[in-house]
Amino acid sequence: MVNKERYKLNKNGKFLCKMALSMASVAVAGTTATVHADAAQQAPAQETAQASQSAYQQKASQNEQQLSDLAASNAVKEDHAATSYAAANSANEAQTSQQVSDLNDQLTAQKQQAADQIQAASATMTDQINAQSKTVNDSAAFATQQQQAANSAAESQMQTANSSAIVQAQQAASQAAQHSAAAIKSAQDQYQSTVNEATGVRDGSIKAANDSYNQGVANENNTYQANQQQLANELTTAQNAVSQAQQDVKSHTTTETVNVPAQQAKNLLRITNAMEDQGNGRAYGFVGMGNPISTIDATFPKSNWTNPLYRNLNYGLYDNSVVTVNDTNVPTTVEEMPTDFIPGLIAYNPKLDKSPVVSENGLTDAQKNIVASFMVSWANGFRNWIYNNNRGIWNDANKYAFYRNFTPRTLKYTIGMQQAGNEIAQQRTNDHLTNNTHTHNFTNLDSLKNVKNLYEQLCQSINIWNGNYTAGNVISSMENLEGLVPYINANGQPTLLGYLVGAYNSTQGMWYGEIYNDQVGHYNLGGHASSILNNDRGYATVGLEKVPETLAGDNKTPTSSHIKGAKYALTIDAYDWSFYVENTTDTSAISASKAPTNLANVVNVANAKIAALLGSDASAPEFIAAQNHTKGHTETRTVVPAQYTNALKNAQNNLTDVQKNQTVKSNQLTAHHQSNLQSLTDQKNAAVKKANDAFDATVKHAAAARDSKIAEAKGSHSRVDQFKQELDQKYQDLVKADQAKIAQIEAERQQKIAQIKQDAKKNYDAKVAKINADSSDIQAKIDALLQSHKDFVKANADKLAQLKADDTKAYNDLKAKLDAELAAMLPKNSQSANDDHVINTKDHTVVLPDKKSDSQATVSSDSKSVNVDSKHNEEVPATTVDTPNNGLKTSSSAEKHNNTLLISSAKATTNNGTESLVSLADKISAVVTNLADADVTAHQTNKQRTLPSTGNYNNWGVIALGAIAAMFGLGLTGKKRHV
């Protein structure tokens, strides 16, 4: 068994140190530990220690001899017993083997005899089956032959009789058929005449019913339209009254306009090249990193871009990429952040950031809404900039879009879109996504189900054509995904402005940075830029999902670990559920303004319904403030006399009442109109049904009369056919009965054969069972003999094991008694100030006193010397104590026990941290082996002691170590270092 204890040492590297000292020579030489100091003490204690050591050593030798004698005696006794039991086992084995061999011979002879008897029984069974089966088969063959002959005679006789009877019946029927032909023709002519007359009556009745219905419907429609026009006139009168009142209010309204001036716009620094102004006091790039251009080149090779502007903007993908130190043309508040999105990264000065500090736990819901408002505005700015400055890119991104020839549609951020963004963020959190994985499902959101259902209903109801124009619909969606890491202010805190600048610059790389080729005819766009430029989309939202500390799969991984603020996976999701008017003859000119008014109104109403479901604008007040920061605006106050406002209010109330009543009246008129139309329809259907029912009844009666006459005329033919069928059936019944008789003979034969085989097999099985029973008796005897031998051997093994256990216990009891006597001879522990050693009588561990010395201490023996330098200030060194696995032997004392006492030294740090003293006595681990055990347990002291600061004396702890070393024969171990 090996026990190891380790302590760690750190100084210019790591290593473990193991030291051991042999004390054999110390015991012979009267070992002394000398400490050089200012004065010396007297040595009377040394003589006492030497006398105690001699008595202790003599007692130890006597104990060892007594234990050795007992061990030798036990070994002889156990060896004798083992020899005796082995001889008995061998004798029993020989006897058992002979008995088993004799029984095996009997079993072999028995098996051979049984095989012969079984073979004979099998032959007998086969002969019996063959003989009895032949008798049965011969009898069955004879019976079958006789039955077949009888069947043939009966069947032939019946066929002859049937043929004669059928010929006679056919002759009689032929004569009757000549008289019935005239009767059949007369019946058919009468039926057709009746049908023709009934058809004329039916058609006249149906025509009269349809004429009455059409006249009634025309009268009802005229009445309904007149009533509806009356309601429309009432509504028009009320609306005209409101219009007149509004005109009166407008004519008598005076306005007072107040101008709110724009604040002075800051000329924000827009960086389009990471190397700009490097020599003018500005520093762009990673904090503590090298050339920013080389950083870009390592990830974005120049050859991928034809326009260096778009390539350089990729630098915004790195967090802290454009931090400035001295420049003041930077946003300092959220209000100063741009709402447009022109090419160029926004510089950031941590010292000038005045925006709110964001908790390290992340953005609040209100702050997320601010980020979303800016992000949607930047998406619109990017679309407008590309449309105005790089029309080829715009056209290429929209070559398959319905709105490709429109100016960029404004992406709207509404209350519904805000809810969708929150749902997307929560869904991503639930799915544990990082910013390198798109949202699993960003289209079928609960917040958008009402919009989707309304869109599908409108798609089913709107299918209008008018000339060359038709109403169409489009559904569209996309998702951009990027990582968001905030910029940090001068105090190392994430701020709201820092998040916005980080989002702005990162998005520059994601959108402008994905325009790889903008040469005419060779456009090449990345997925982010292409999807956000698609003009089919009219609504957008932003989802902000907080992600783990290290963002997986993005360009921020090398540097984002130093950012204290929360990191986000930022999704920009755009949608559209809209309707449009298309020119079917020229699909390149989609314009509702040129379409017929009724068609354009249907599209506008449908889009208005969808817009109403998506809600009003959700922009945050902070975003509105940023929009107004560089814009002037006016506030207008109006003054209207009360008489005109009251008149307008009364007219509006009257219009509301008319509209409300009109809806009720219109519904009533429509219900009454529908009821009248249904009544006319019911009357027409009843008249038509009556005419058809009368016609069907007349035709049915005429058909019955015709069929009766024809059946009577054809009766003779039917009776002949029936007679022939009866005769044929009688013959078939005879044939079937004859075949059943043959089948019965075969069934009886097979039953008899099966019974013969069953009886023979039963007799055979009984004989085989009796033969096998004789062999089983012999095998049982063999198994019993073998088990008896196993039981005999196990009993002897149990006796020998018990003998060894008793000897082991006697040895251990004696050792415990002798160890206690030896331990009693050691000096007792003392707490007096003059005691300079402690002896643990339980495991014979010697522990030096807890004192300190600032001088260099040297512990010497006549074999080894260990010097300890007290000038180094280090932590406690790592010490490994290896305890060997020693076995008990009965030879010489040196070979009986190979025990090792390991003493570990350590350097202790002084309170002021400038000097430390390490002596050989700092830590001592004493290991005393258990003579009766194969495993040796290592004991290490749990206290650190140092030598006293002055004095020259013989140390009791060292004397005790010498005694133990002499008794057990300590060996040396070397020093080992691990780096």
Secondary structure, DSSP 8 states (H G I E B T S, - for coil): ---------BSSSB-EE------HHHHHHT-------S-----HHHHHHHHHHHHHHHHHHHHHHHHHHHHHHHHHHHHHHHHHHHHHHHHHHHHHHHHHHHHHHHHHHHHHHHHHHHHHHHHHHHHHHHHHHHHHHHHHHHHHHHHHHHHHHHHHHHHHHHHHHHHHHHHHHHHHHHHHHHHHHHHHHHHHHHHHHHHHHHHHHHHHHHHHHHHHHHHHHHHHHHHHHHHHHHHHHHHHHHHHHHHHHHHT-EEEEEEE---------EESSTTTTTTTT---SSTT---HHHHHHHHS-GGG-SSHHHHHGGGGGSTTTTB-SS---S--SGGGS-SS--SSEE-B-GGG--S-B--TT---HHHHHHHHHHHHHHHHHHHHHHHHH-HHHHHHHTTT-TTTTS-----B-BHHHHHHHHHHHHHHHHTT--TTS--S-SSS-GGGHHHHHHHHHHHHH---EETTEEEEEEEEEEEEEEEE---B-TTS-BBHHHHHHHHHHHHHHHHGGGEEE-STT--EE-HHHHHHH-TT--EEEEEEEEE-SS-TTSTTTTTGGG--S-EEEEEEEEEEEEEEEEETT-TT---GGGS-HHHHHHHHHHHHHHHHHH-SB---HHHHHHHHHT--EEEEEEE--HHHHHHHHHHHHHHHHHHHHHHHHHHHHHHHHHHHHHHHHHHHHHHHHHHHHHHHHHHHHHHHHHHHHHHHHTHHHHHHHHHHHHHHHHHHHHHHHHHHHHHHHHHHHHHHHHHHHHHHHHHHHHHHHHHHHHHHHHHHHHHHHHHHHHHHHHHHHHHHHHHHHHHHHHHHHHHHHHHHHHHHTS-----STT---EEETTTTEEE------SS--EEE-SS-EEE---S------EE----------SS-HHHH-----------EE-TTSS-EE--TTSS-------TT-SS------S------SS-----HHHHHHHHHHHHHT----------
